[in-house]
Amino acid sequence: MMNALERISIPLSRRIDRMTSPTFAEAVARCDTLILPLGSVEQTGSHCPLGTDLFVAQAVSALLAEKANCLTTAPIPYGDTFELDFWPGTVHVDSSVLGSYLEAVARSFLKQGFSNIVFLSCHSLNMKTVDLLCRRLHREGYKVCAIDWWKAAADAAKGETKSKEPFGHGGEVISSIIKALAPDLVDVDKADDEASLPGLGKVIAHPLGSAFVAYGDFRDYCHTGAWGEVSTTASADSGEKWLGKAVETLAGLITEWRNIK
């Protein structure tokens, strides 16, 4: 079975953690934009690896860096998993701790000459922390932006999915993309194909940004940490297609944003 590097050409030459110090100094002198990826280690159903978001962060950051002419680095592996940290293997970092750590990392890179930082969040709950940090850095005059990867992937897959709840946690879209990137780590035959619980609908009906906001955790949404039909719909070919479409769109947005004076 092919691994990710064989199936999808993932460039690693723009990963600064793979460079020597002199090579990095030359690279940052030529390139002013860093993509800083964030992942997580968390329950993603019975069929996906705990490091699904981490694998995706690693691949997407490299693909985006190549396409948008940026540099990138090793992903921050752990994140805010407060709503699902009761499942074995899930690692939670409180938002206050994550925020301080992420800020220290970002400021270290800014100190070394980057003018722009793109926070690539491949775990949507990390966006709460990223949003606050970006607002603070922007106030100080730094040029920053943030990407919610799974929303971009969902946009790329719209109209092309086959299941009833394709955008669920560990659902068709997520499972297809990780299957394209790490096929040996995904076993869709073990998927529970669980439908979401009523609690999810209540939260979706009253999201953050609306006049009335409802809250829940993953025990209100599902029994197994994932929902949506996967066993007969998840496809590496679809995952590869959606991955490519999302990267192409995001690379264009990064380039456009970077050119705004």
N, C-alpha and C positions, 0 to 999 in steps of 0.2 A: 504493500500500500504506500502511495506517495505521501511524503511529509509536506509541510507547508511551503518550505523553500523550493521543493520540486514542483508543486502544483501551482503556486502563485509566486512570481518573482518578487521577493521582498528585499529591497536594497538595504544594506547595512552601513554603507560608507559614510552616511551623514550622522551616525550615532557617535556623539562626542565621547561617550564612555569607552569606546573602542579605539579612540585616538591617543597618541602620545601628547604630552603637554605642548611641545613645539608645534605639532600638527594642529592641535586645537587653536593655538594662538593665531596661526595662519588662517584657519577656517573662519574664526569669528571676525577677523579683519576683513574678510570678503563677504560675510553673511551676517546680517543684523537681526535675524529673526529665529527664535527658538520655539519649537513645539515641545511643551512639557506634558507628557502623558500621565494620566492617573488611572489605575485599575482598582481591583478589589479581589479578595479571596472570600468566596461566599457560596452558600448552597444555591445551586441552579438546577434543581430537579434531580431525578435519579439517573439521568442520562448524560449530563454535561459535567465537565471537571469543575472543581472549586475555583480554579484559576481562569475561568472563561474570560472575564473582563480583563484580566492581566495579559493573557495571550493576545487578545484583540488590541489592547493598548499598544503592545509591543509592535504588532504588525502594522496597524493603521498609522501610527506615528512615523514609521519608516517610509511607508508608501506616500504619506502626505508630505513629508520632508523632501522627498525626491520630486514629487509633482509640483510643489509650490516653491521649490528652491529655498528650503529652510534647513536648519540643523535640528537634531532631536537628541534625546538621551534615554537612559534606562527609565522605565515607568516607576512611579511611586506605587508599590504593590498593594498596600492596605488602605482601606478607606472607611467611610461612614456606612456601616451596615446595621445601624441601630434597629431598623424595622424587621430584621430577619436574623439576628445574632443568636437565636435560640436553637438553631440547627447545628449539628456537629460539623466542625471544620470551618465554620464562618468566623472570620477575624474582624472585630469591630474596633475602630479608633474613634474616640469621641471627637465631635466636630471642633471643639476648642483646641484640642491637641493637634488634630490634623491641620487646622488653620495656621497654628503657630509654626508647625513643621514646614508646610507648604510655602508660607511666607518667607521663612529662612532660606529655603532652596531657591525660590524665585529671586530674592534679593541678592543672593550669591551670584546668580547668573547675570543679573542686571549690572552688578559691580564689575563684572568681567567684560562688559562692552556690548551686550545685547541691547538693542533699542526697542524691540518688540518681543512680547511673549504671548504665545497661543497656548492656553490651558486646554488640553484635550482630555475631557472626562469620559472614560469608557465605563463608568458606573454612575448612573444618573443622580444617585443620592449625594455624590460628592459635589454636585453643582451648587448645593446650598453653601458650602464652604468656599468654593471657587468664586461665587458671585460676590460675597462680602469682601474677599481679598482683592478682586478686580476693581471694585468700587473704591477701595482704599488706595490702591496703586495708581488708578486713574487720577484721583484727587491730587496725588503727588506729582503728576505730570508724566507718568510712564504710559506707554502705549501697550495696552493689553486687550485680549479678547478671549472668549470662552466658547468651547464646542461641547454640546451634549451629543456624543456619538450615536447612541441608540435612537435618538430622535431623527438624526440624519439618515441612519440605516432604515428606519421605518418609512421615511419619506421616499427613499429609493425603492422600497419594496411595494409601495401602494399600488393597488390594482393588479398585482402579480402573484399574490399569495393564494393558498388553497384551503386554509383552515378557517374555522369560525373565529378564533381568537389568535391571529398570527403574531400580534405584537405583545403577547403576554411574556412574563418573566420566564425564560427558558422555553419560550414558544417557538413557532416556526421560523421567524426571522433570526432570532438569536442562535437557535440550534443550527440553522443552515449556515450561518457565517462561521461559527466555530467549527462546524464540520468541514468547511472549506479550508480552514487554517490548520486544524489539528485533528484530522479524521481518525487517528488512532486513539484519541482520547474521548471520543463521543460514541455512545452506543444507543441509538434511537430505539432499539428493541426493548430497552429498559425504561423508556419513557412511560409515565403514568397516564398521559393524555387526559389530564384532569381539567374539567371546566372550572372557571373561576367561581368563587363564592359570592353571595350577595353583597358582602362588605366592600368588595372592589367597586361595584357599581355606585355605591353611595359616595365613595371618595372621588371617583371620576366625575360624578355629577356636581361636586362642589370642590373644585381644585383650587390650589393656591392662585391668587389673582382675581378670583371671583368675590362677590360681596359676602358670601357665607362660605367658610372653608371647613370641610370635614376631614378628620384624621383617622388613620387606622394603621395596623401593621400587617405583616405578611400572613399571620395566622387568621386574619379576617379575609384574606384574599384567596388562600389556597391551603391544602393539607400537606403538600409535598415540597413547597418552595418553587413550584413552577405551575403554569397553567397554559392550556392550549393543546390542540392536537398536533403531535410531532411525529409519531412513528410512521405515518404514511405520507407526510408532507415535507419534512425537513430534507433538504437536498444540498449537497456540496456545490452543484452547478448553480443553483439559485443563489446560494450564499456568496459564491465568487462574483456573480453578476451584480448583486446588490452592493457588495463591498466595493467593487470598481466604480459603480455609479455614485455612491456616496462620497468616495475619495475624490472623484473628479469634480463634483459639485463643491465640496469643501475647499479643495485646492483653489478653485476660482474665487471663492469668497475670501480666502486668506490673502490672495494676491491683490484683490480689489481693496480690501481693508488696509493692507500694508502701504498701498499707493496713496491713500488719503492723507493729505497734509494737515 
